[in-house]
Amino acid sequence: MRRVARLALAALSGMLLAVAAVSARAAPSPDPFLGLDNAARIDADCRRLQHDLKADERALEQARADTLLPALDALQQRAEALVGPLDLLAAVHPAKPIRDAAERCSSAVQGFFAAFLQNRRVFARLLALEPADAVDAQARRDRLDAFEDAGIALAPAARQRALEINRALTRLGQDFERRVREERTRVAFGVDELAGVPESVWRTAPRDAHGRVLLGLDYPTLDPLMQKAERAATRERMWRAANARGGAENLRVLARLADLRREYARLFGLDSYADFVLRRRMAGSAAAVGGFLDAVRQVAGPREADDLALLRADKARLLGTEPAQTVLQRWDVEFHLERVRRANFAVDQEALRVHFPPEASLRFVFAIAQRLFGVRAEPLGPAPWHPDAQAFRIVEAADGRPLGTLYVDLYPRPDKYGHAAMWPVRAGAAGVQPVAALVANLDRHGLTLDELETLLHEAGHAFHALLGQTRYAQHGGTSVLLDFVEAPSQMLEDWVYDPAVQGLFTQVCAECTPIPRETLERAARARDFAKGWRTMRQLLFASYDLALYGPISSTTRGPARETPLALWTRLESATPLGHVPGSRFPASFEHIAGGYAAGYYAYLWSLAQAKDLRSAFASDKLDAAVGRRYRDTVLAPGGEQPPAELMRRFLGRPASNDAFFRWLRQP
């Protein structure tokens, strides 16, 4: 899960994505975070917002047909003007009172929208609306879907229960994520236990009363330790700590989330929550997702077995044992992957940090965007919530016309969201400039190629959000179907391995040591090493998500249904490396507690689309003409058109999974 992007929509109740999600926003402000540095002020602003939203709702009940869609959009914009920045601050602000106030407000506004989407007067006006054109028709259809999914057509008692469930889902999702974000576990190691771990990882870390090094679970610490620590016991202790995050309480919360989502689907006469959400997505059904995952399994499964055999053989050589008698543990995988990569490809990811200083890496990403999309990033100074965070104005390179604002927060700190992600704080639409935030947890000493790929992935989300050109906020930027939203970002990941693209690094950082071409070529080959293992791991996550939120068989109804941990244990036990007793990965699986519930398959599904999109750049990844066509046909329309149509227009043919399966089969 190192490169998965958590969009702001994942923090919102799954029922309300279509209306109260990431694309809603209000009239632009020069600083969307102005005044949000005081918890009491946030509470007061939130009360005022709720009062204004209720007034807007009353006006919508009387709105003329020709003003209804713009008025609904204005309602979203008013809400997102406050809640969009607060959703970000809840994840990145160093002060707990601010984070807590932000969560309170987000929950309250979600509660308003849960009730608003059951307003029968507004719904009746929307039903009677005659769309003026295709854009209005799509907007009306999406709005109607949101009202229907909130329970507008249910009987009164069921409608009330749907409202209660939606509010509970918001609160429980926040509880789950907060518990992971505020995890303060530190693992103590003697210096001798850290043999092989780069000294930069632990040299300045705090010490306990016995002089032992205290290491947290942030990715700049966790990843190099798991890849480099020579002592298996060191890796095991760190792995177990990382797989205990969230604790027993989050397992209870996840069980409650699953129960509530299952109950919600039954209100609509559906067997499962997966059935409920997938009917609105590209996939269309759980059967279609299952068929896709089965096809992936048939190709990737045998490759995984080969990958693990190589790693087991490497461990046997290291220990002087026979491979057949050598047990490969889960905390061994990254260590032996790194050893085999170094042996086979002469690539040491840690040694690459010297080539990619973080700030220069950000400028490199901006240089790619300028070449491909014709936009430039102009520094605006520090962001308001922390000195490490920066703000940039994104402008048209040709004429300097402002397009939007991007905030960037690159480095780890206590209580900050712990992965890499993009928040579409305010989506772009007619008359409104977008705001986005790129959040990461990078090593200040420099990036590996893997981390540079992560940075470009999240930037892909950001430019998707910033370059939208839509009529309505509901369609702006990344407000696309969930199983397409990752494709534009995954498409760009290959760019960091292209020599011509890497040539831009010299332009943005003359003092940086360029990565040698032969090293880059070896790294590109090494990147696909163990793709079977990694693909099958993603497939396990997707399968677990669908099983958790899928139908209950006739033999497991009621109290007999497996708990989230029991289900995970059963599914992981069926994999080649099995399950480690005592580990509880689902307790920190934030995606499926939030907006990716019954949607984690989207990472593999979108990767297939990304491989197809990437084919248009095969001869030149910096082709400005293709980049502009991509910007205009894929990024700019946002959710105004179905993803399949966006891809058809860009590629000049229907989308295909062929490129993905060719890649999966390649050695």
Wavefront OBJ file of the C-alpha trace (Angstrom):
o trace
v 0.000 0.000 0.000
v 2.945 2.347 -0.401
v 1.639 4.106 -3.468
v -2.080 4.074 -2.912
v -3.573 7.531 -2.924
v -6.140 8.429 -0.390
v -8.360 11.069 -1.960
v -10.358 13.277 0.349
v -13.467 11.396 -0.757
v -12.204 8.402 1.210
v -12.764 10.329 4.426
v -16.437 10.893 3.635
v -19.401 8.630 4.119
v -19.668 6.190 1.259
v -23.330 7.033 0.735
v -22.705 10.704 0.011
v -19.801 10.753 -2.406
v -21.849 12.059 -5.283
v -22.971 15.233 -3.527
v -20.954 15.987 -0.413
v -17.632 14.735 -1.701
v -14.394 16.206 -2.887
v -15.657 18.322 -5.735
v -17.998 20.576 -3.766
v -16.739 24.090 -3.136
v -17.698 27.734 -2.791
v -16.633 31.032 -4.296
v -12.836 31.109 -4.363
v -10.879 32.695 -1.546
v -7.274 33.879 -1.869
v -6.485 31.643 1.117
v -8.929 28.784 1.736
v -7.297 28.211 5.145
v -7.761 31.777 6.381
v -9.058 31.777 9.954
v -8.781 28.016 10.370
v -6.043 28.204 13.002
v -8.373 28.372 15.999
v -10.677 25.576 17.140
v -13.319 27.934 18.544
v -13.360 29.880 15.280
v -13.769 26.645 13.316
v -16.701 25.630 15.513
v -18.345 29.036 15.040
v -17.763 29.027 11.286
v -19.220 25.540 11.109
v -22.389 26.550 12.966
v -22.765 29.494 10.585
v -22.265 27.217 7.608
v -24.940 24.797 8.765
v -27.371 27.707 9.217
v -26.599 28.945 5.697
v -26.933 25.474 4.192
v -30.377 25.062 5.709
v -31.403 28.407 4.239
v -30.069 27.275 0.861
v -32.069 24.064 1.183
v -35.290 26.000 1.754
v -34.549 28.093 -1.329
v -33.891 24.972 -3.394
v -37.347 23.687 -2.544
v -38.714 26.633 -4.545
v -36.018 26.863 -7.225
v -37.026 27.277 -10.869
v -36.154 24.401 -13.159
v -33.615 26.470 -15.094
v -31.735 27.378 -11.893
v -31.905 24.052 -10.061
v -28.624 22.467 -11.186
v -26.565 25.650 -10.657
v -28.242 26.116 -7.268
v -27.439 22.566 -6.212
v -23.865 23.170 -7.286
v -23.732 26.406 -5.294
v -24.878 24.480 -2.220
v -21.947 22.113 -2.661
v -19.550 24.982 -3.188
v -20.663 26.707 -0.010
v -20.110 23.520 1.997
v -16.765 22.665 0.474
v -15.393 26.172 0.963
v -15.099 25.273 4.643
v -15.147 21.486 4.784
v -12.617 20.980 1.977
v -9.800 22.747 3.848
v -10.899 21.183 7.139
v -10.764 17.644 5.738
v -7.117 18.293 4.900
v -6.323 19.933 8.245
v -7.824 16.957 10.083
v -5.068 14.866 8.494
v -2.065 17.203 8.573
v -2.412 19.905 11.235
v 0.022 19.447 14.143
v -2.462 20.714 16.767
v -4.976 18.178 18.029
v -7.646 20.807 18.912
v -7.625 21.939 15.269
v -7.796 18.371 13.983
v -10.644 17.539 16.344
v -12.595 20.683 15.426
v -12.103 19.885 11.751
v -13.488 16.388 12.274
v -16.479 17.733 14.214
v -17.347 20.099 11.411
v -16.917 17.509 8.681
v -19.167 15.126 10.588
v -21.814 17.794 11.134
v -21.874 18.834 7.485
v -22.028 15.203 6.420
v -25.034 14.913 8.690
v -26.662 17.841 6.912
v -26.140 16.235 3.498
v -27.404 12.878 4.719
v -30.685 14.589 5.572
v -30.654 16.895 2.538
v -30.479 13.933 0.170
v -33.799 12.800 1.621
v -35.546 16.106 0.842
v -38.510 15.009 -1.235
v -39.361 18.504 -2.481
v -35.914 19.022 -3.976
v -35.937 15.504 -5.390
v -39.310 16.089 -7.054
v -37.989 19.239 -8.744
v -34.945 17.335 -9.942
v -37.140 14.569 -11.360
v -39.183 17.109 -13.291
v -36.124 18.874 -14.696
v -35.612 18.723 -18.487
v -31.842 18.839 -19.133
v -30.657 21.477 -21.582
v -27.829 19.364 -22.998
v -25.647 16.310 -22.394
v -23.702 17.944 -19.530
v -26.906 18.836 -17.697
v -28.256 15.351 -18.368
v -25.201 13.775 -16.744
v -25.408 16.203 -13.810
v -29.097 15.435 -13.295
v -28.498 11.678 -13.514
v -25.669 11.823 -10.979
v -27.753 13.942 -8.602
v -30.709 11.582 -8.862
v -28.413 8.636 -8.134
v -27.178 10.390 -5.005
v -30.708 11.044 -3.739
v -31.736 7.473 -4.478
v -28.646 6.059 -2.778
v -29.426 8.133 0.306
v -32.829 6.473 0.589
v -35.207 9.022 -0.908
v -37.516 6.297 -2.250
v -37.554 4.151 0.892
v -40.475 3.855 3.280
v -40.327 6.387 6.144
v -38.894 4.011 8.760
v -36.247 2.700 6.366
v -35.438 6.233 5.253
v -34.836 7.267 8.860
v -32.639 4.237 9.420
v -30.612 5.110 6.312
v -30.045 8.581 7.764
v -28.891 7.112 11.073
v -26.524 4.699 9.333
v -24.968 7.421 7.203
v -24.225 9.533 10.245
v -22.784 6.551 12.099
v -20.552 5.651 9.136
v -19.064 9.136 9.108
v -18.301 9.052 12.829
v -16.881 5.534 12.819
v -14.734 6.197 9.761
v -13.219 9.227 11.460
v -12.555 7.194 14.604
v -10.783 4.498 12.590
v -8.541 6.909 10.702
v -7.728 8.994 13.766
v -6.573 5.932 15.670
v -4.145 5.041 12.863
v -2.972 8.613 12.310
v -2.254 9.271 15.972
v -0.426 5.972 16.481
v 2.667 6.721 18.591
v 4.330 3.298 18.689
v 8.116 3.382 18.990
v 10.212 0.235 18.729
v 13.432 0.180 20.747
v 16.620 -1.242 19.220
v 20.197 -1.475 20.318
v 22.607 -0.083 17.742
v 23.929 -3.579 17.086
v 20.398 -4.703 16.168
v 20.346 -2.125 13.366
v 23.186 -3.667 11.369
v 22.661 -2.966 7.699
v 20.113 -0.183 8.246
v 21.348 3.112 6.756
v 22.702 5.252 9.557
v 20.706 8.237 8.302
v 17.538 6.363 9.309
v 18.386 6.070 13.003
v 21.337 8.343 13.856
v 19.214 11.308 15.028
v 16.318 9.237 16.413
v 15.470 9.653 20.123
v 16.851 7.196 22.687
v 15.220 5.607 25.682
v 16.632 5.521 29.226
v 18.792 2.516 28.278
v 20.290 4.251 25.246
v 18.308 2.210 22.746
v 17.232 3.836 19.502
v 13.462 4.502 19.311
v 12.101 4.110 15.802
v 8.602 5.026 14.667
v 6.522 3.478 11.896
v 6.731 6.313 9.371
v 7.668 5.173 5.887
v 11.114 6.836 5.703
v 11.966 4.658 8.715
v 9.961 1.507 8.079
v 10.851 0.899 4.434
v 14.651 1.062 4.619
v 14.672 -0.956 7.829
v 12.600 -3.745 6.287
v 14.794 -3.724 3.186
v 18.192 -3.446 4.858
v 18.170 -4.791 8.420
v 20.438 -7.827 8.445
v 18.964 -9.328 11.594
v 15.708 -11.166 10.993
v 14.652 -10.469 14.589
v 14.920 -6.718 13.958
v 12.766 -6.971 10.859
v 10.262 -9.167 12.660
v 9.779 -6.751 15.535
v 9.270 -3.826 13.171
v 6.918 -5.821 10.936
v 4.816 -6.934 13.887
v 4.557 -3.365 15.183
v 3.489 -2.091 11.768
v 0.885 -4.847 11.488
v -0.573 -4.092 14.902
v -1.512 -0.465 14.193
v -5.093 0.434 14.975
v -5.391 -2.296 17.577
v -8.353 -4.319 18.734
v -10.578 -1.252 18.852
v -10.189 -0.607 15.136
v -11.063 -4.235 14.444
v -14.286 -3.672 16.367
v -14.924 -0.465 14.419
v -14.313 -2.238 11.108
v -16.767 -4.964 12.078
v -19.353 -2.326 12.901
v -18.714 -0.521 9.613
v -19.212 -3.766 7.711
v -22.415 -4.553 9.599
v -23.851 -1.087 9.006
v -22.988 -1.079 5.314
v -24.518 -4.515 4.938
v -27.673 -3.337 6.709
v -27.751 -0.272 4.492
v -27.688 -2.389 1.321
v -30.515 -4.552 2.666
v -32.679 -1.456 3.033
v -32.527 -1.287 -0.757
v -33.262 -4.989 -1.229
v -29.680 -5.836 -2.166
v -27.655 -8.754 -0.832
v -24.491 -6.840 -0.043
v -22.832 -3.469 0.152
v -20.641 -4.508 -2.787
v -23.804 -4.930 -4.869
v -24.977 -1.511 -3.699
v -21.893 0.489 -4.704
v -20.680 -1.448 -7.753
v -23.893 -0.852 -9.663
v -22.790 2.800 -9.974
v -19.193 2.130 -11.082
v -17.404 1.177 -14.297
v -17.323 -2.463 -13.235
v -21.099 -2.568 -12.864
v -21.262 -5.642 -10.637
v -19.376 -7.815 -8.184
v -19.410 -10.568 -10.804
v -17.523 -8.353 -13.262
v -14.935 -7.475 -10.620
v -14.600 -11.122 -9.653
v -14.057 -12.102 -13.270
v -11.349 -9.488 -13.685
v -9.588 -10.559 -10.487
v -9.776 -14.211 -11.517
v -8.110 -13.361 -14.821
v -5.362 -11.506 -12.950
v -4.927 -14.447 -10.571
v -4.467 -16.923 -13.410
v -1.544 -14.912 -14.772
v 0.000 -13.548 -11.577
v -0.405 -16.624 -9.358
v 2.249 -18.785 -11.082
v 4.559 -15.778 -11.246
v 4.175 -15.253 -7.502
v 5.271 -18.848 -6.882
v 8.384 -18.282 -8.993
v 9.145 -14.992 -7.223
v 8.908 -16.544 -3.777
v 11.071 -19.479 -4.840
v 13.818 -17.002 -5.785
v 13.532 -15.246 -2.440
v 13.554 -18.526 -0.531
v 16.651 -19.631 -2.433
v 18.362 -16.351 -1.560
v 17.562 -16.820 2.118
v 18.883 -20.382 1.952
v 22.159 -19.179 0.436
v 22.494 -16.560 3.133
v 21.846 -19.060 5.932
v 23.635 -22.015 4.331
v 20.492 -24.155 4.412
v 18.581 -26.174 1.840
v 15.799 -24.184 0.077
v 13.250 -26.923 0.727
v 13.907 -26.628 4.477
v 14.052 -22.827 4.493
v 10.982 -20.922 5.695
v 10.427 -17.513 4.125
v 8.675 -15.258 6.623
v 6.678 -12.158 5.774
v 9.310 -9.924 7.359
v 11.891 -11.540 5.077
v 10.243 -10.566 1.797
v 11.380 -6.962 1.336
v 14.861 -7.774 2.628
v 15.419 -10.587 0.139
v 13.698 -8.698 -2.655
v 16.270 -5.967 -2.174
v 19.147 -8.473 -2.035
v 18.071 -10.257 -5.220
v 17.479 -6.957 -7.019
v 20.966 -5.814 -6.095
v 22.474 -9.123 -7.172
v 20.586 -9.389 -10.450
v 20.393 -5.757 -11.480
v 23.121 -4.011 -9.448
v 20.579 -1.466 -8.191
v 20.580 -0.284 -4.586
v 17.576 1.962 -4.006
v 19.128 3.560 -0.909
v 22.185 4.556 -2.929
v 19.951 6.461 -5.342
v 18.922 9.075 -2.767
v 21.940 11.201 -3.635
v 20.434 11.836 -7.087
v 16.995 12.981 -5.953
v 16.895 15.653 -3.217
v 13.256 16.203 -2.162
v 12.852 19.839 -3.195
v 14.608 19.225 -6.514
v 12.357 16.194 -7.009
v 9.316 18.420 -6.607
v 10.704 20.843 -9.188
v 11.292 17.849 -11.460
v 7.622 16.890 -11.167
v 6.639 20.455 -12.016
v 8.951 20.379 -15.037
v 7.180 17.266 -16.322
v 3.817 18.989 -15.889
v 5.079 22.038 -17.758
v 6.310 19.955 -20.690
v 3.234 17.718 -20.892
v 0.385 19.960 -19.802
v 1.713 23.451 -20.519
v 1.447 24.664 -16.918
v 3.948 26.234 -14.535
v 4.209 26.272 -10.728
v 4.973 29.602 -9.027
v 5.952 29.549 -5.313
v 3.609 31.425 -2.997
v 5.417 30.768 0.276
v 4.745 28.483 3.236
v 1.369 26.869 3.824
v -0.396 28.046 6.983
v -0.443 24.815 8.997
v 3.281 23.930 9.141
v 6.630 25.429 8.046
v 7.424 22.293 6.020
v 4.362 22.750 3.810
v 4.437 25.030 0.754
v 1.925 26.695 -1.544
v 2.190 27.132 -5.312
v 0.114 28.948 -7.876
v -0.411 26.823 -10.988
v -0.547 28.978 -14.122
v -0.688 28.549 -17.894
v 2.922 28.531 -19.043
v 2.054 30.402 -22.226
v 0.406 33.478 -20.741
v 0.628 33.221 -16.950
v -3.139 32.872 -16.518
v -3.782 31.449 -13.020
v -5.431 28.029 -12.963
v -5.433 27.013 -9.316
v -3.454 26.518 -6.113
v -1.438 23.509 -5.001
v -0.271 22.891 -1.432
v 2.582 20.433 -0.879
v 3.430 18.799 2.475
v 6.289 16.349 1.949
v 7.789 15.228 5.270
v 6.635 13.030 8.166
v 5.816 14.322 11.633
v 3.781 13.060 14.595
v 0.007 12.770 14.078
v 0.200 13.518 10.356
v -1.496 11.263 7.801
v 1.067 8.520 7.257
v 0.950 7.597 3.566
v 1.106 9.581 0.321
v -2.121 11.202 -0.826
v -3.844 14.033 -2.628
v -6.721 16.063 -1.221
v -8.820 17.899 -3.859
v -9.626 20.745 -1.488
v -11.720 22.581 -4.067
v -12.392 21.252 -7.556
v -12.308 23.437 -10.646
v -15.486 24.374 -12.508
v -16.916 27.383 -14.343
v -15.843 30.518 -12.501
v -14.042 28.682 -9.704
v -10.328 27.938 -9.490
v -9.397 24.599 -7.946
v -7.277 23.972 -4.875
v -5.454 20.696 -4.237
v -2.996 19.411 -1.653
v -0.275 16.811 -2.166
v 0.715 15.062 1.068
v 3.631 12.654 1.407
v 6.053 11.267 3.982
v 9.434 11.411 2.272
v 13.000 11.095 3.484
v 14.627 14.521 3.816
v 17.949 13.042 2.709
v 16.656 12.213 -0.751
v 14.283 9.932 -2.616
v 14.653 6.472 -4.053
v 13.237 5.860 -7.509
v 10.306 4.122 -5.828
v 9.607 7.269 -3.815
v 10.045 9.507 -6.840
v 7.445 7.343 -8.556
v 5.151 7.849 -5.551
v 5.598 11.611 -5.739
v 4.749 11.647 -9.438
v 1.725 9.416 -8.810
v 0.274 11.865 -6.304
v 1.134 14.790 -8.572
v -0.880 13.011 -11.245
v -3.886 13.179 -8.931
v -3.159 16.822 -8.175
v -3.009 17.875 -11.817
v -6.151 15.880 -12.523
v -7.807 18.000 -9.830
v -6.225 21.273 -10.949
v -6.776 20.996 -14.699
v -10.465 20.147 -14.695
v -12.648 22.413 -16.826
v -16.236 21.527 -16.056
v -19.532 23.355 -15.834
v -20.422 22.052 -12.400
v -18.448 21.424 -9.227
v -19.939 17.957 -8.929
v -17.905 16.902 -12.003
v -14.717 18.857 -11.363
v -11.270 17.293 -11.486
v -11.054 13.934 -9.728
v -14.839 13.641 -9.333
v -14.872 10.602 -11.591
v -15.957 7.033 -10.958
v -13.862 5.427 -8.239
v -12.561 2.653 -10.477
v -11.122 5.226 -12.889
v -9.730 7.778 -10.444
v -6.338 6.058 -10.040
v -5.704 5.586 -13.764
v -4.348 9.085 -14.584
v -1.872 8.831 -11.705
v -0.789 5.271 -12.348
v -0.221 6.192 -15.984
v 2.529 8.652 -15.033
v 4.521 6.286 -12.821
v 6.609 4.998 -15.736
v 7.872 8.485 -16.517
v 10.592 8.424 -13.843
v 12.373 5.547 -15.623
v 12.589 7.285 -18.992
v 16.067 8.759 -19.774
v 14.609 11.727 -21.663
v 12.318 12.542 -18.742
v 15.222 12.205 -16.292
v 17.045 14.760 -18.421
v 14.677 17.355 -16.965
v 16.272 16.796 -13.549
v 19.496 18.434 -14.713
v 17.503 21.438 -15.882
v 15.828 21.959 -12.499
v 18.885 21.071 -10.380
v 22.219 21.823 -12.028
v 24.100 20.882 -8.849
v 22.407 17.465 -8.531
v 24.349 14.386 -9.581
v 22.442 12.906 -12.543
v 21.541 9.267 -12.281
v 23.737 7.382 -14.790
v 21.788 6.123 -17.793
v 22.909 2.530 -17.260
v 21.765 2.692 -13.620
v 18.392 3.980 -14.724
v 18.074 1.201 -17.300
v 18.912 -1.441 -14.694
v 16.433 0.150 -12.285
v 13.721 0.016 -14.950
v 14.332 -3.716 -15.371
v 14.503 -4.231 -11.607
v 11.217 -2.400 -11.121
v 9.232 -5.279 -12.547
v 11.075 -7.893 -10.528
v 8.601 -9.839 -8.354
v 5.587 -8.297 -10.083
v 3.783 -11.579 -9.463
v 4.213 -11.261 -5.694
v 3.182 -7.604 -5.629
v 0.188 -8.110 -7.897
v -1.051 -11.029 -5.843
v -0.692 -8.995 -2.669
v -2.881 -6.272 -4.191
v -5.296 -8.956 -5.308
v -5.476 -10.267 -1.733
v -6.364 -6.783 -0.457
v -9.051 -6.433 -3.136
v -10.440 -9.904 -2.468
v -10.584 -9.265 1.271
v -12.411 -5.980 0.724
v -15.003 -7.628 -1.525
v -15.421 -10.555 0.877
v -15.892 -8.210 3.834
v -18.563 -6.198 2.039
v -19.934 -8.968 -0.185
v -22.951 -11.238 0.279
v -23.313 -13.490 3.303
v -23.677 -17.117 2.298
v -26.680 -19.038 3.535
v -24.476 -20.871 6.031
v -22.897 -17.802 7.623
v -25.811 -15.490 8.337
v -26.191 -13.558 11.544
v -23.745 -13.958 14.431
v -21.885 -16.755 12.629
v -20.460 -14.325 10.072
v -16.676 -14.077 10.314
v -15.153 -11.134 12.093
v -12.885 -8.898 9.964
v -9.791 -10.475 11.531
v -11.067 -14.032 11.128
v -11.860 -13.357 7.468
v -8.415 -11.858 6.893
v -6.767 -14.762 8.683
v -8.598 -17.270 6.498
v -7.795 -15.485 3.214
v -4.185 -14.717 4.077
v -3.653 -18.265 5.359
v -4.485 -19.529 1.866
v -1.577 -17.564 0.355
v 1.893 -19.122 -0.057
v 3.366 -17.334 2.977
v 0.320 -17.859 5.167
v -0.862 -15.718 8.066
v 1.257 -14.660 11.040
v -0.706 -15.243 14.261
v -1.073 -12.054 16.250
v -0.860 -9.736 13.229
v -3.932 -7.635 12.474
v -3.440 -5.785 9.231
v -7.170 -4.932 8.774
v -7.006 -2.679 11.851
v -5.021 -0.147 9.806
v -6.624 -0.748 6.380
v -7.917 2.814 6.129
v -9.057 2.603 2.537
v -11.799 0.065 3.146
v -12.906 1.715 6.369
v -13.507 4.855 4.289
v -14.532 5.630 0.738
v -12.802 2.642 -0.881
v -15.121 0.167 0.863
v -15.966 -2.476 -1.759
v -13.652 -0.489 -4.014
v -10.073 -1.512 -3.366
v -10.135 -3.549 -6.582
v -9.959 -0.125 -8.292
v -6.161 -0.077 -8.001
v -5.743 -3.124 -10.245
v -8.718 -2.145 -12.414
v -7.292 1.364 -12.909
v -3.814 -0.005 -13.555
v -5.213 -1.855 -16.562
v -6.613 1.440 -17.837
v -3.362 3.256 -17.046
v -1.354 0.798 -19.152
v -3.760 1.459 -22.023
v -3.559 5.250 -21.655
v 0.231 5.073 -21.482
v 0.399 3.428 -24.897
v -0.321 6.782 -26.549
v 3.008 8.096 -25.173
v 5.018 5.013 -26.142
v 7.421 6.772 -28.503
v 7.910 9.981 -26.496
v 6.781 10.476 -22.910
v 7.406 14.221 -23.207
v 5.392 14.707 -26.394
v 3.673 18.029 -25.734
v 1.016 17.460 -28.408
v -0.049 14.121 -26.900
v 0.142 15.651 -23.420
v -2.142 18.497 -24.438
v -4.602 16.060 -26.018
v -4.524 14.026 -22.810
v -5.137 17.159 -20.735
v -8.077 18.208 -22.912
v -9.743 14.824 -23.405
v -9.057 12.971 -20.119
v -8.269 15.477 -17.361
v -10.339 18.530 -18.266
v -13.759 16.825 -18.599
v -13.617 15.387 -15.071
v -16.835 13.488 -14.451
v -18.877 15.107 -17.205
v -18.442 12.019 -19.376
v -18.112 8.304 -18.579
v -14.475 7.130 -18.261
v -14.825 4.739 -21.209
v -15.744 7.687 -23.410
v -12.792 9.760 -22.162
v -10.433 6.910 -23.015
v -12.024 6.331 -26.409
v -11.612 9.989 -27.324
v -7.986 10.050 -26.209
v -6.905 6.718 -27.690
v -9.044 6.891 -30.819
v -10.424 3.417 -30.061
v -12.272 1.600 -27.270
v -10.297 0.908 -24.107
v -8.647 -2.480 -23.694
v -6.968 -4.533 -20.953
v -4.551 -6.078 -23.455
v -1.587 -3.858 -22.515
v -2.037 -4.693 -18.833
v -2.076 -8.453 -19.359
v 0.870 -8.256 -21.777
v 2.835 -6.445 -19.070
v 1.775 -8.988 -16.456
v 2.991 -11.868 -18.631
v 6.302 -10.263 -19.570
v 9.394 -11.615 -17.764
l 1 2 3 4 5 6 7 8 9 10 11 12 13 14 15 16 17 18 19 20 21 22 23 24 25 26 27 28 29 30 31 32 33 34 35 36 37 38 39 40 41 42 43 44 45 46 47 48 49 50 51 52 53 54 55 56 57 58 59 60 61 62 63 64 65 66 67 68 69 70 71 72 73 74 75 76 77 78 79 80 81 82 83 84 85 86 87 88 89 90 91 92 93 94 95 96 97 98 99 100 101 102 103 104 105 106 107 108 109 110 111 112 113 114 115 116 117 118 119 120 121 122 123 124 125 126 127 128 129 130 131 132 133 134 135 136 137 138 139 140 141 142 143 144 145 146 147 148 149 150 151 152 153 154 155 156 157 158 159 160 161 162 163 164 165 166 167 168 169 170 171 172 173 174 175 176 177 178 179 180 181 182 183 184 185 186 187 188 189 190 191 192 193 194 195 196 197 198 199 200 201 202 203 204 205 206 207 208 209 210 211 212 213 214 215 216 217 218 219 220 221 222 223 224 225 226 227 228 229 230 231 232 233 234 235 236 237 238 239 240 241 242 243 244 245 246 247 248 249 250 251 252 253 254 255 256 257 258 259 260 261 262 263 264 265 266 267 268 269 270 271 272 273 274 275 276 277 278 279 280 281 282 283 284 285 286 287 288 289 290 291 292 293 294 295 296 297 298 299 300 301 302 303 304 305 306 307 308 309 310 311 312 313 314 315 316 317 318 319 320 321 322 323 324 325 326 327 328 329 330 331 332 333 334 335 336 337 338 339 340 341 342 343 344 345 346 347 348 349 350 351 352 353 354 355 356 357 358 359 360 361 362 363 364 365 366 367 368 369 370 371 372 373 374 375 376 377 378 379 380 381 382 383 384 385 386 387 388 389 390 391 392 393 394 395 396 397 398 399 400 401 402 403 404 405 406 407 408 409 410 411 412 413 414 415 416 417 418 419 420 421 422 423 424 425 426 427 428 429 430 431 432 433 434 435 436 437 438 439 440 441 442 443 444 445 446 447 448 449 450 451 452 453 454 455 456 457 458 459 460 461 462 463 464 465 466 467 468 469 470 471 472 473 474 475 476 477 478 479 480 481 482 483 484 485 486 487 488 489 490 491 492 493 494 495 496 497 498 499 500 501 502 503 504 505 506 507 508 509 510 511 512 513 514 515 516 517 518 519 520 521 522 523 524 525 526 527 528 529 530 531 532 533 534 535 536 537 538 539 540 541 542 543 544 545 546 547 548 549 550 551 552 553 554 555 556 557 558 559 560 561 562 563 564 565 566 567 568 569 570 571 572 573 574 575 576 577 578 579 580 581 582 583 584 585 586 587 588 589 590 591 592 593 594 595 596 597 598 599 600 601 602 603 604 605 606 607 608 609 610 611 612 613 614 615 616 617 618 619 620 621 622 623 624 625 626 627 628 629 630 631 632 633 634 635 636 637 638 639 640 641 642 643 644 645 646 647 648 649 650 651 652 653 654 655 656 657 658 659 660 661 662 663 664 665 666 667
